[in-house]
């Protein structure tokens, strides 16, 4: 709720980048998680091996190493502030993942939590659809005591259409959140028979419609990638229905929004300034990476004033070196693997299909992380590490007794 309902560009001004409510909440949860873990009774301890949490600790160690390396060289004041902020952000990533990994006490609670996440994302997507249709943000008029607006602007435009962003900082962050929640929403809609039909399918319909109307290459690619990962785990009947639904949605968009389909096709044209900007960054990244190839120059210190890389992997390579990049990729690979692996331990169809749904979410996030500096945006980073932690929880709960853990 804090991550998606509060506009991403609101913050407590004196705290700078650390004043984003979602970041502050994560930093508050971190010591709580540490104390909770330390004082738990032996019988309630999680399984001895927690692969996702271990992978996160490795990433944190790499970020701390890059912090140490960055501290050894002369820093300008903006770089020094960014280096300290980067460490706080890394701790908030750890907190989100650790609480999701260890804090869900039962399989039933996991499903209950995912239902609310998907419902909230459906509302988040619906706001974007309203923004597209009306051309009004509605978010700019929201005033929250104690929070200031950092970089809010009017809705962006592309190809003559409004580019919605809901409560995200920009359309890319909006697309990232939609793509990551889409496969989970689809999985619950297909398998969570305890919910009524409207509650199951509203998030799917809202997210799919929002992606189609987002005028965003990232949204289309993210949803497509998630679907490709999920499709092999569907029955032939479900695959046929999904294909019909996708064609139906595109047909409705083609009829009701003239010019939208040609605009979407043009997004994938050969001459695209956005793609050219990303590929032109390789030479810059190579020159910076050669200076600090192992540990990098410090997480958060490659400031936008130097160059906007629009690729988190390139940015991670520069800031945390080869080790940090390997750790970032490693945590995503680990989470996807354990989600698929753990499904074999579940007998209920809902849980067996939830593993591929979580893995598809991670894969969609992994792909879109290469489209912009995702870890610099609170909603994108928060969603990524939340889903990574949920993959860890899915692994941890595979041997839990159904109905246990509500105390």
N, C-alpha and C positions, 0 to 999 in steps of 0.2 A: 504493500500500500504506500509506504513512504517512497519507495523507488519510482513507482509509476504515477501515482496520483498527484504528487507534488511536482510542479514543472522542473525540469532538469536544470534550468538556468537560474534557479533561486538558491541563494546561499546567505549565510551570515557574513556580512561584508568584512568585518575585522579579521576573520579567520581565513580569508582568501579561498583557495581551492579546497581547503579542508573544511570549509563551512557549509558544504552541501549536506542537507539533512540525511541523505542515505549514507554518506560517508561517516558522518558523526554517529549515527545509530550503529553502524558496523564497528566503529572504534569502541563504542560503549559495550557492545556485545563481546568483544574479544576478551577482556579480563573476566567477564562473567563466564564465558566458555572455559577459560583456563581454570577458574575456581571450581566450576561444576565438574570438570573432568578430573581434577585432583581429589575431590572429596566423595566421588561416587562409590557406592558399595561395590565390592568385588563382583557380586552376582549380576550387577547391572553394567559391567564394563563391556565395551564393544568388542568385536572379534579382534584377535591379536594383530592381524595384518589388515591395514586400511590403505589399499594402494593409492587411492585418489589423494588422501591426506598426506601420505608420504611424498607423492609427486609434488604437492603444493609446498611442502617444507623444502624440497630441493629447489623449487623456483624461488622461494623466499630467500634461501641461502645465496643463490646467484644474485638476487637483487641487493642483498646486504653487501656482497662482495663488490658489486658495481658501485655501491655507495662509498665503500672504503676506497676504491680506486679513484672515484671522482673527487673524494676529499683530499687526495694527494696532489692534485694539480691546482694551479691558481684558478679561482672561480670569480666571475663577476657576481654582483649581488643578486641579479635575477636568477643566475644559475644556482647559486647557493640556496636560495629560497626554493627553487624547483627541485633540488636534490633532496631537501628535507621533506618537502611535500610528497615527493615520489615514494619515500620510505613509509610515510603515513598511509598513502594510497595502497601500497603493497600489504600493509598490515590490515587494512580494511578488506582487501581481497581474501586474505587468509581467514579473517573473521567470518565473512559471508559463507565461504566454503566449509569451514569447520563446524559452524552452527548447523548448516544444512546437513552435513555428513553425520554428525553425532547427536543432533538435538531432536530428531524425529523418532519417537519411541516405538512405533508399531507400523505395520503395513497399512492398516486402516487409516492411521493418521497421515501417512504419506499420500494416499489417494485423496483424502479430504483436503490436504494442503494444495495438491495439484489442481483440484476442482476450483478452488478459490483463485489460484494463480491464473488459470485459463479464463475464468469469468472476468477477472480484472483486466486481462489482456484483451478480451473481447470488447469491453467498454472502452479501453484505450484505443483500439482499432476503430470502433464506431465513432469516436470523437474525430479521428482523422478523416473518416468518410464525410462527416458533417462539414469539416473544414474545407474539404475538396469541393463540395457542392455549393456552399455559401460564400467561400472566399474570405471568411472571417476566422480569426484564430480562436477567439473566446478566452484563450489562456492569458492573453496580455492584460485582461481586466481583473484577473485574480490577484488580490492583495493579501499576503500572509504576514501578520505582524512579526517583526524581527528579521524577515528575509528581504533581500534586495534583488533586483533583476540585474544579472551580470551582462548578458549579451543578447537580449531578446530583440528580434527584428520582425518585420512583417512576413507573412507567408511567402515562400519562394515561388518562382514561376518557371515552368519549362514547357516549351512547345505550345504555349498559349493556355496551359492548364495550371491550376494551383497545385503546389506540391505540399501536401499536409505533413505535419510533424507531431500532431497530438500534443502531449506534454514533453516531448523530447526536445533536445537542443537544436537538432536539425533533421532533415529527412533521412539522412543515412542512419542516424541512431534509431529513428522510428522504424525503419526497415529492418534493422538488426533485431530489435525486440520482437517484431512480428514474426520474422523467420524462425527465431529460436523457440517461440511458444507454439508455432503452428503444428509441428509433428506431435507434440504432447496433447494438444487439443484434439487432433484427429484421432489419436489412439484412445483417448477417453470417450470420444463420441462413438467410436465403433464398439467399444468393449465394456464401458461402464454402465451396465444395464440398470443399476440402482437409481440413476438419475432420470428425470423425465426427459422427453425428447428435446424440448425447447432448451433446457439448460445444457444439454450435451452438445447440441449443434449450433447454438448461437455463437460461441467463440470461433468455431470453424468458419461459419459463414461470414462473420465480421472480419476476421483476419484475412481470409481469402479475398473478400471484396476490397478491403483496404489495400492489400498488396497490388491488386489489379489497377486500382485508381491512384496509386502512390506516385506514378510517373517516375519510378525509381528502378534503375537496373538492379540494384542490390536486393530489393524486395522480391523481384521476379526470380533472380538467381537463387536466393536463399530458400524460397518456397519450393522451387524446382529441385534443388539439391536434397532438401529434406524429404520430398516425395520420392525421389529416386532411391534413397536409402531405405525408406519404409516399404516400398512396393514389393520387394522380394519376400517380405514377411506377410503379405496379404494373400488371401485366397483369390483365385481367378475372378470370382464374382465381385469381390470388393474392388479389384483392379479395373474391371469393366465399368463399375458404377463411378469410380473416381475419374476415369477418363471422360465419361459422359458428363459428369458434374463440371469438370474443368472446361470442356467445350461449351457447355451451357452458360457458364459464367462469362467466358470470352464473347459468346454470342450476345448476351445481354449487354455487356459493356460496349460492343460494336454498335448495337442498335441505339442504346440510350445516350451514349457519349460519342458523338461523331468526331472522328479524327484521333481518338485515343489509340486505336489499334495501330495506326500508321506511326504515331509518336512512339509507342512502345517498340515497334520494330526498328525505328531509327536509333533508339538507344543503343542498339547492338551493331550500329554501322561501323565501317572501317575507320572513318575520320572522326574521332571523338576527342575533344580537348581533355576530358577527364582521364582517359586512358593514356594519352600522350604525356600528361603531367606526371603520372605514376611511373611510366617507363623512363622518362627523362631523369628521374631521381636516382637511378642505379649508379651513375658515375659519382654523384655526390656522396651516396652511402658508402661506396667503395673507398673514397678518399678519407672519410671520417673513420670507418671501421679499421683501416690499416693502422691508425694511431693507437687504438686500444682493442685489439682483436679478441682477447680472451674474456676480460671482465667488462669492457665497455667504458664509456665516459661517465656513467652514472644515470640511474633510472630517473627520467623526467627532465634531464638537462639539455636535450636537443630541442631547443625552443622553437616555436613556430616562426619566429623572426629569422631563423637560419634558413629554413625551408619547410613547407608542409608536405610531408612525404605521402600522405594518404595511403599508408600501408603499415599496419602495426608490426608486421614481421620485420620490415626494413628498419623501422624505428627501434624495435627491440634489439636488433643486431647492433645498431649503433650505440644504444644506451646501456645494454647489459652484456654485449659481446656474444661470441658463439655459444658460450655456456648458457647464457640466459635465454637465447633463442631456442636452443635444444630443450631446455626445461619447460618453456612455454608450450612448445609443440608436444613434449612428452606428457604433460598433464592432460592435454586434450586426447591424446592417443590412449592414455591409461583409462580415462573416464569412459571413452567409447567402448574400449575392450571389456571393462568390467561390467558395463551395462548389458552388453550382448552375452557375455559369459554367464552372468548371474541369472539370466532368464531361464536357463535349464534347471535351476533349482526351484522354480515356482511351478505349481500345478494349475493354478487358476488362470484362465485365458487372459483376464485383464492384466495380471502381473507379467505373464509370459510375453505379452505384446508391449508392455510398458518399457521393457529393456530396449528394444529397437527404437521406440519413440524417443527415449532419452538420448540414445546414441545418435539418432538423426538430428536431434536438436543441437548436440555438440558439433556434429559435422557441418551443419548449416552455419553455426557460429564461427567455426574454424575457417570456412571459405570466406565469409564476409569480413573476418578480421583482416584479411589482406586487401580490403577495399578502402579502409580508412583507419585512422589511429584510434581504434576502438577503446583502448584502455584509458584514453583521455576523456571519455564521455561517461558520466556516472551511470546512466541507465544501461548502456551497452555493457560496460564492465561488470556492473552489479548483476545483470541477467546472466552473463557468461559464467561467473563464479558461483552463482546460485545453482545453475543447472549442473555444473561440474560437481558441486557438493551433493546434489540430489542423486547423481549417478553413484556417488560413494555411499549414500544412504540406501539406495537400492541394493547395492552389494552387501552392506552390513546387515540388512534385514532379511536376507535370503534364507537364513536358518532360524529366523524368529518364529515363535509359536503364534499363530493367528489369534488376535484378540488380546495378546499380552502387551504390557508396556503402557497402559493408560494411567498408571498411578502417578 
